[in-house]
Each structure stands twice: as structure tokens, then as C-alpha cells.
Amino acid sequence: MPLFTFNTAADYLQAAREMAASGRMTLARLLAEAAAGLTPDPAEAARILGDFPGPSLRQED
């Protein structure tokens, strides 16, 4: 398994797609939420989350 460096929304989104493809939907959703959070355009963030449906899994302090 390659080592990932997460610096951009695209990095998180690519990892989310890979996790979804391998059946790890919960992890895919968390990574998609991170990607959406780094995306300045609200419409693009909504599109990202729409590609990985489900309730939010993030825990905020």
C-alpha cells in the first residue's frame, strides 16, 4: 500500500475514491468530508459530499 500525503482536497478525494472502490464506505465518507471542508466553493463541497452519501461522521470539539 502506498504512503499517502494529504495536503489538498484532491488528495483526500482521491483517497476517498480508493476507499469506496475497496468497500470501505465509512472511511470514504470521512475522507470526502475532509475534502469538502478544504474546498472553498460551497457548491463543489456539496457535490463532493453528494458523491459519498450518508450522515456526517465527523466529531467536532
C-alpha positions in Angstrom: 0.0 0.0 0.0 1.5 3.3 -1.0 2.2 6.1 1.5 -0.2 9.0 1.1 0.4 12.6 1.8 -2.7 14.6 2.4 -2.0 18.3 1.5 -5.0 19.2 -0.7 -8.7 18.5 -1.1 -7.8 16.5 -4.2 -5.6 14.2 -2.1 -8.4 13.5 0.3 -10.8 13.0 -2.6 -8.6 10.5 -4.4 -8.2 8.5 -1.1 -12.0 8.6 -0.6 -12.5 7.2 -4.1 -9.9 4.4 -3.4 -11.6 3.5 -0.1 -15.0 3.4 -1.8 -13.7 1.2 -4.5 -12.3 -1.2 -1.9 -15.7 -1.3 0.0 -14.6 0.9 2.9 -17.5 3.3 2.7 -17.2 4.8 6.2 -13.6 5.7 5.7 -14.5 7.0 2.2 -17.2 9.3 3.7 -14.8 10.7 6.3 -12.2 11.4 3.7 -14.8 13.1 1.5 -15.9 15.2 4.4 -12.3 16.3 4.9 -12.0 17.1 1.2 -15.3 19.1 1.3 -14.0 21.0 4.3 -10.9 22.1 2.4 -12.9 23.2 -0.7 -13.6 26.9 -0.7 -16.6 26.6 -3.2 -19.7 25.6 -1.3 -21.3 24.1 -4.5 -18.2 22.0 -5.1 -18.2 20.9 -1.4 -21.8 19.8 -1.7 -21.0 17.9 -4.9 -18.2 16.0 -3.2 -20.4 15.0 -0.3 -23.2 14.0 -2.8 -20.7 11.5 -4.3 -20.3 9.8 -0.9 -23.8 9.7 0.6 -24.5 9.2 4.3 -24.8 11.1 7.5 -21.8 13.1 8.7 -19.4 11.0 10.8 -17.1 13.8 11.9 -16.9 14.6 15.6 -16.3 18.3 16.4 -14.9 19.5 19.7 
